[in-house]
Amino acid sequence: MEETMHGAYGVGLAAPQVGLPIRMFLVDASPFADDDVLDAKERAFLENFKHTFINPTIIEETGDEWAFNEGCLSIP
């Protein structure tokens, strides 16, 4: 899945998008670390944000909303 996501220059990919009937998705936010509006702490966080989520559940939403260009392959 990671090869597929990077091959399409995406930053997110869900298993059903590649024909896998499981609840799993990948996120690689490192491309966003190059954004000029971010401070050093935010850049450092994003540089290393590469995670796989299996059977994810949203427990709580916190923090400020921020605008960015969509990079998930599920949204054309």
A tleap script that builds the chain and sets N, CA, C and O, in Angstrom:
source leaprc.protein.ff14SB
mol = sequence {
  NMET GLU GLU THR MET HIE GLY ALA TYR GLY
  VAL GLY LEU ALA ALA PRO GLN VAL GLY LEU
  PRO ILE ARG MET PHE LEU VAL ASP ALA SER
  PRO PHE ALA ASP ASP ASP VAL LEU ASP ALA
  LYS GLU ARG ALA PHE LEU GLU ASN PHE LYS
  HIE THR PHE ILE ASN PRO THR ILE ILE GLU
  GLU THR GLY ASP GLU TRP ALA PHE ASN GLU
  GLY CYS LEU SER ILE CPRO
}
set mol.1.N position { 0.825 -1.197 0.000 }
set mol.1.CA position { 0.000 0.000 0.000 }
set mol.1.C position { 0.865 1.256 0.000 }
set mol.1.O position { 0.535 2.245 -0.653 }
set mol.2.N position { 1.973 1.210 0.735 }
set mol.2.CA position { 2.833 2.387 0.788 }
set mol.2.C position { 3.409 2.713 -0.589 }
set mol.2.O position { 3.490 3.882 -0.966 }
set mol.3.N position { 3.806 1.692 -1.336 }
set mol.3.CA position { 4.327 1.915 -2.684 }
set mol.3.C position { 3.267 2.536 -3.585 }
set mol.3.O position { 3.558 3.447 -4.360 }
set mol.4.N position { 2.043 2.045 -3.481 }
set mol.4.CA position { 0.942 2.590 -4.282 }
set mol.4.C position { 0.698 4.053 -3.945 }
set mol.4.O position { 0.538 4.885 -4.838 }
set mol.5.N position { 0.669 4.365 -2.639 }
set mol.5.CA position { 0.419 5.735 -2.193 }
set mol.5.C position { 1.514 6.675 -2.697 }
set mol.5.O position { 1.218 7.735 -3.251 }
set mol.6.N position { 2.763 6.293 -2.508 }
set mol.6.CA position { 3.862 7.165 -2.937 }
set mol.6.C position { 3.961 7.247 -4.461 }
set mol.6.O position { 4.322 8.288 -5.010 }
set mol.7.N position { 3.637 6.140 -5.142 }
set mol.7.CA position { 3.670 6.142 -6.602 }
set mol.7.C position { 2.672 7.106 -7.209 }
set mol.7.O position { 2.867 7.592 -8.323 }
set mol.8.N position { 1.598 7.384 -6.473 }
set mol.8.CA position { 0.570 8.328 -6.934 }
set mol.8.C position { 0.751 9.705 -6.304 }
set mol.8.O position { -0.116 10.568 -6.444 }
set mol.9.N position { 1.861 9.917 -5.615 }
set mol.9.CA position { 2.156 11.179 -4.932 }
set mol.9.C position { 1.069 11.544 -3.927 }
set mol.9.O position { 0.728 12.716 -3.768 }
set mol.10.N position { 0.527 10.535 -3.251 }
set mol.10.CA position { -0.490 10.762 -2.232 }
set mol.10.C position { 0.123 10.807 -0.846 }
set mol.10.O position { 1.285 10.447 -0.652 }
set mol.11.N position { -0.665 11.250 0.108 }
set mol.11.CA position { -0.225 11.257 1.509 }
set mol.11.C position { -1.131 10.393 2.377 }
set mol.11.O position { -0.923 10.288 3.586 }
set mol.12.N position { -2.130 9.778 1.765 }
set mol.12.CA position { -3.021 8.893 2.504 }
set mol.12.C position { -3.633 7.874 1.570 }
set mol.12.O position { -3.915 8.172 0.409 }
set mol.13.N position { -3.838 6.663 2.080 }
set mol.13.CA position { -4.451 5.616 1.273 }
set mol.13.C position { -5.161 4.640 2.201 }
set mol.13.O position { -4.591 4.189 3.194 }
set mol.14.N position { -6.414 4.317 1.870 }
set mol.14.CA position { -7.197 3.365 2.643 }
set mol.14.C position { -7.182 2.005 1.944 }
set mol.14.O position { -7.152 1.921 0.716 }
set mol.15.N position { -7.203 0.953 2.745 }
set mol.15.CA position { -7.147 -0.406 2.203 }
set mol.15.C position { -8.219 -0.684 1.140 }
set mol.15.O position { -7.902 -1.296 0.119 }
set mol.16.N position { -9.483 -0.256 1.342 }
set mol.16.CA position { -10.494 -0.525 0.309 }
set mol.16.C position { -10.164 0.099 -1.048 }
set mol.16.O position { -10.668 -0.365 -2.071 }
set mol.17.N position { -9.340 1.127 -1.078 }
set mol.17.CA position { -8.966 1.760 -2.345 }
set mol.17.C position { -8.104 0.852 -3.205 }
set mol.17.O position { -8.028 1.038 -4.420 }
set mol.18.N position { -7.453 -0.130 -2.589 }
set mol.18.CA position { -6.622 -1.077 -3.342 }
set mol.18.C position { -7.200 -2.487 -3.272 }
set mol.18.O position { -6.490 -3.473 -3.468 }
set mol.19.N position { -8.512 -2.569 -2.987 }
set mol.19.CA position { -9.204 -3.840 -3.032 }
set mol.19.C position { -9.103 -4.705 -1.792 }
set mol.19.O position { -9.444 -5.887 -1.845 }
set mol.20.N position { -8.648 -4.162 -0.685 }
set mol.20.CA position { -8.558 -4.923 0.561 }
set mol.20.C position { -9.759 -4.612 1.445 }
set mol.20.O position { -9.959 -3.453 1.808 }
set mol.21.N position { -10.565 -5.610 1.801 }
set mol.21.CA position { -11.772 -5.366 2.590 }
set mol.21.C position { -11.495 -5.304 4.090 }
set mol.21.O position { -12.112 -6.025 4.875 }
set mol.22.N position { -10.577 -4.449 4.473 }
set mol.22.CA position { -10.221 -4.301 5.890 }
set mol.22.C position { -10.235 -2.826 6.271 }
set mol.22.O position { -10.146 -1.950 5.411 }
set mol.23.N position { -10.347 -2.562 7.575 }
set mol.23.CA position { -10.345 -1.182 8.084 }
set mol.23.C position { -8.918 -0.795 8.418 }
set mol.23.O position { -8.461 -0.988 9.545 }
set mol.24.N position { -8.220 -0.253 7.446 }
set mol.24.CA position { -6.830 0.157 7.627 }
set mol.24.C position { -6.528 1.298 6.656 }
set mol.24.O position { -6.998 1.304 5.519 }
set mol.25.N position { -5.739 2.255 7.123 }
set mol.25.CA position { -5.272 3.295 6.209 }
set mol.25.C position { -3.878 3.753 6.620 }
set mol.25.O position { -3.467 3.604 7.771 }
set mol.26.N position { -3.169 4.308 5.655 }
set mol.26.CA position { -1.821 4.839 5.863 }
set mol.26.C position { -1.856 6.346 5.717 }
set mol.26.O position { -2.641 6.888 4.940 }
set mol.27.N position { -1.002 7.017 6.468 }
set mol.27.CA position { -0.833 8.468 6.339 }
set mol.27.C position { 0.651 8.769 6.379 }
set mol.27.O position { 1.369 8.293 7.258 }
set mol.28.N position { 1.107 9.568 5.418 }
set mol.28.CA position { 2.477 10.070 5.411 }
set mol.28.C position { 2.395 11.578 5.208 }
set mol.28.O position { 2.286 12.053 4.077 }
set mol.29.N position { 2.447 12.326 6.304 }
set mol.29.CA position { 2.301 13.781 6.243 }
set mol.29.C position { 3.618 14.503 5.997 }
set mol.29.O position { 3.648 15.734 6.001 }
set mol.30.N position { 4.704 13.772 5.785 }
set mol.30.CA position { 6.010 14.415 5.626 }
set mol.30.C position { 6.073 15.430 4.485 }
set mol.30.O position { 6.815 16.404 4.616 }
set mol.31.N position { 5.340 15.271 3.363 }
set mol.31.CA position { 5.396 16.310 2.329 }
set mol.31.C position { 4.918 17.680 2.809 }
set mol.31.O position { 5.340 18.704 2.270 }
set mol.32.N position { 4.038 17.711 3.819 }
set mol.32.CA position { 3.542 18.983 4.329 }
set mol.32.C position { 4.588 19.729 5.155 }
set mol.32.O position { 4.412 20.914 5.437 }
set mol.33.N position { 5.661 19.066 5.544 }
set mol.33.CA position { 6.704 19.700 6.356 }
set mol.33.C position { 7.414 20.821 5.600 }
set mol.33.O position { 8.088 21.648 6.215 }
set mol.34.N position { 7.273 20.858 4.288 }
set mol.34.CA position { 7.914 21.895 3.472 }
set mol.34.C position { 7.115 23.188 3.399 }
set mol.34.O position { 7.551 24.150 2.766 }
set mol.35.N position { 5.947 23.221 4.041 }
set mol.35.CA position { 5.076 24.402 3.986 }
set mol.35.C position { 5.728 25.582 4.699 }
set mol.35.O position { 6.127 25.468 5.858 }
set mol.36.N position { 5.837 26.706 4.013 }
set mol.36.CA position { 6.512 27.892 4.539 }
set mol.36.C position { 5.809 28.536 5.731 }
set mol.36.O position { 6.444 29.263 6.494 }
set mol.37.N position { 4.518 28.286 5.906 }
set mol.37.CA position { 3.790 28.933 7.001 }
set mol.37.C position { 3.955 28.215 8.337 }
set mol.37.O position { 3.469 28.700 9.360 }
set mol.38.N position { 4.629 27.072 8.344 }
set mol.38.CA position { 4.801 26.307 9.575 }
set mol.38.C position { 6.021 26.760 10.359 }
set mol.38.O position { 7.019 27.198 9.787 }
set mol.39.N position { 5.924 26.648 11.679 }
set mol.39.CA position { 7.110 26.937 12.487 }
set mol.39.C position { 7.951 25.659 12.601 }
set mol.39.O position { 7.544 24.600 12.123 }
set mol.40.N position { 9.108 25.762 13.227 }
set mol.40.CA position { 10.046 24.641 13.302 }
set mol.40.C position { 9.460 23.421 14.015 }
set mol.40.O position { 9.705 22.285 13.608 }
set mol.41.N position { 8.697 23.656 15.064 }
set mol.41.CA position { 8.087 22.545 15.814 }
set mol.41.C position { 7.082 21.790 14.948 }
set mol.41.O position { 7.053 20.559 14.943 }
set mol.42.N position { 6.258 22.542 14.215 }
set mol.42.CA position { 5.269 21.911 13.342 }
set mol.42.C position { 5.939 21.136 12.217 }
set mol.42.O position { 5.504 20.037 11.874 }
set mol.43.N position { 6.987 21.697 11.647 }
set mol.43.CA position { 7.731 21.008 10.580 }
set mol.43.C position { 8.346 19.711 11.084 }
set mol.43.O position { 8.278 18.684 10.408 }
set mol.44.N position { 8.943 19.755 12.264 }
set mol.44.CA position { 9.566 18.557 12.840 }
set mol.44.C position { 8.518 17.464 13.072 }
set mol.44.O position { 8.778 16.287 12.823 }
set mol.45.N position { 7.342 17.858 13.547 }
set mol.45.CA position { 6.272 16.891 13.786 }
set mol.45.C position { 5.847 16.232 12.478 }
set mol.45.O position { 5.723 15.009 12.408 }
set mol.46.N position { 5.623 17.037 11.444 }
set mol.46.CA position { 5.156 16.503 10.171 }
set mol.46.C position { 6.214 15.696 9.435 }
set mol.46.O position { 5.879 14.744 8.730 }
set mol.47.N position { 7.480 16.056 9.582 }
set mol.47.CA position { 8.556 15.310 8.918 }
set mol.47.C position { 8.536 13.837 9.297 }
set mol.47.O position { 8.900 12.980 8.492 }
set mol.48.N position { 8.118 13.546 10.502 }
set mol.48.CA position { 8.150 12.176 11.011 }
set mol.48.C position { 6.771 11.549 11.165 }
set mol.48.O position { 6.645 10.501 11.798 }
set mol.49.N position { 5.736 12.164 10.603 }
set mol.49.CA position { 4.388 11.637 10.765 }
set mol.49.C position { 4.084 10.647 9.648 }
set mol.49.O position { 3.547 11.010 8.602 }
set mol.50.N position { 4.435 9.404 9.892 }
set mol.50.CA position { 4.150 8.296 8.976 }
set mol.50.C position { 3.558 7.188 9.823 }
set mol.50.O position { 4.260 6.559 10.614 }
set mol.51.N position { 2.253 6.948 9.658 }
set mol.51.CA position { 1.574 5.986 10.522 }
set mol.51.C position { 0.625 5.097 9.728 }
set mol.51.O position { 0.097 5.481 8.684 }
set mol.52.N position { 0.430 3.898 10.262 }
set mol.52.CA position { -0.560 2.960 9.765 }
set mol.52.C position { -1.626 2.821 10.838 }
set mol.52.O position { -1.313 2.589 12.005 }
set mol.53.N position { -2.874 2.962 10.449 }
set mol.53.CA position { -3.996 2.865 11.384 }
set mol.53.C position { -4.812 1.616 11.046 }
set mol.53.O position { -5.275 1.451 9.917 }
set mol.54.N position { -4.981 0.744 12.038 }
set mol.54.CA position { -5.731 -0.494 11.866 }
set mol.54.C position { -6.942 -0.450 12.787 }
set mol.54.O position { -6.809 -0.202 13.986 }
set mol.55.N position { -8.125 -0.692 12.225 }
set mol.55.CA position { -9.385 -0.597 12.973 }
set mol.55.C position { -9.478 0.719 13.756 }
set mol.55.O position { -9.699 0.699 14.967 }
set mol.56.N position { -9.312 1.855 13.080 }
set mol.56.CA position { -9.297 3.142 13.778 }
set mol.56.C position { -10.655 3.545 14.343 }
set mol.56.O position { -11.705 3.224 13.787 }
set mol.57.N position { -10.602 4.247 15.447 }
set mol.57.CA position { -11.788 4.810 16.081 }
set mol.57.C position { -11.450 6.219 16.541 }
set mol.57.O position { -10.446 6.419 17.225 }
set mol.58.N position { -12.268 7.200 16.178 }
set mol.58.CA position { -12.064 8.570 16.657 }
set mol.58.C position { -12.601 8.644 18.074 }
set mol.58.O position { -13.791 8.432 18.306 }
set mol.59.N position { -11.729 8.943 19.015 }
set mol.59.CA position { -12.111 9.039 20.418 }
set mol.59.C position { -12.390 10.482 20.802 }
set mol.59.O position { -13.318 10.774 21.556 }
set mol.60.N position { -11.562 11.389 20.265 }
set mol.60.CA position { -11.689 12.797 20.621 }
set mol.60.C position { -11.055 13.644 19.520 }
set mol.60.O position { -10.049 13.249 18.930 }
set mol.61.N position { -11.636 14.788 19.251 }
set mol.61.CA position { -11.064 15.742 18.310 }
set mol.61.C position { -10.689 16.998 19.068 }
set mol.61.O position { -11.526 17.591 19.748 }
set mol.62.N position { -9.428 17.410 18.955 }
set mol.62.CA position { -8.960 18.622 19.621 }
set mol.62.C position { -8.066 19.409 18.672 }
set mol.62.O position { -7.679 18.918 17.612 }
set mol.63.N position { -7.749 20.622 19.064 }
set mol.63.CA position { -6.818 21.440 18.298 }
set mol.63.C position { -7.510 22.377 17.329 }
set mol.63.O position { -8.722 22.316 17.119 }
set mol.64.N position { -6.712 23.229 16.758 }
set mol.64.CA position { -7.203 24.204 15.795 }
set mol.64.C position { -7.271 23.586 14.405 }
set mol.64.O position { -6.449 22.740 14.053 }
set mol.65.N position { -8.251 24.012 13.622 }
set mol.65.CA position { -8.316 23.602 12.227 }
set mol.65.C position { -7.263 24.378 11.456 }
set mol.65.O position { -6.961 25.526 11.781 }
set mol.66.N position { -6.699 23.735 10.419 }
set mol.66.CA position { -5.743 24.438 9.573 }
set mol.66.C position { -5.966 24.023 8.140 }
set mol.66.O position { -6.316 22.877 7.858 }
set mol.67.N position { -5.764 24.958 7.241 }
set mol.67.CA position { -6.012 24.750 5.824 }
set mol.67.C position { -4.790 24.153 5.155 }
set mol.67.O position { -3.659 24.538 5.449 }
set mol.68.N position { -5.025 23.201 4.245 }
set mol.68.CA position { -3.940 22.626 3.463 }
set mol.68.C position { -4.535 21.998 2.211 }
set mol.68.O position { -5.741 21.765 2.135 }
set mol.69.N position { -3.683 21.728 1.235 }
set mol.69.CA position { -4.140 21.069 0.014 }
set mol.69.C position { -4.353 19.593 0.297 }
set mol.69.O position { -3.491 18.946 0.892 }
set mol.70.N position { -5.478 19.060 -0.116 }
set mol.70.CA position { -5.808 17.654 0.097 }
set mol.70.C position { -4.815 16.767 -0.651 }
set mol.70.O position { -4.498 17.021 -1.813 }
set mol.71.N position { -4.332 15.737 0.018 }
set mol.71.CA position { -3.385 14.823 -0.612 }
set mol.71.C position { -3.806 13.378 -0.534 }
set mol.71.O position { -3.088 12.504 -1.021 }
set mol.72.N position { -4.946 13.100 0.063 }
set mol.72.CA position { -5.435 11.732 0.190 }
set mol.72.C position { -5.941 11.271 -1.171 }
set mol.72.O position { -6.640 12.012 -1.862 }
set mol.73.N position { -5.593 10.063 -1.550 }
set mol.73.CA position { -5.975 9.554 -2.857 }
set mol.73.C position { -7.460 9.234 -2.971 }
set mol.73.O position { -7.943 8.967 -4.072 }
set mol.74.N position { -8.199 9.253 -1.856 }
set mol.74.CA position { -9.618 8.946 -1.929 }
set mol.74.C position { -10.443 10.150 -2.382 }
set mol.74.O position { -11.624 10.006 -2.697 }
set mol.75.N position { -9.841 11.316 -2.415 }
set mol.75.CA position { -10.543 12.533 -2.842 }
set mol.75.C position { -9.886 13.036 -4.128 }
set mol.75.O position { -8.750 13.507 -4.093 }
set mol.76.N position { -10.584 12.943 -5.258 }
set mol.76.CA position { -9.961 13.334 -6.534 }
set mol.76.C position { -9.679 14.823 -6.631 }
set mol.76.O position { -9.159 15.288 -7.646 }
savepdb mol mol.pdb
quit
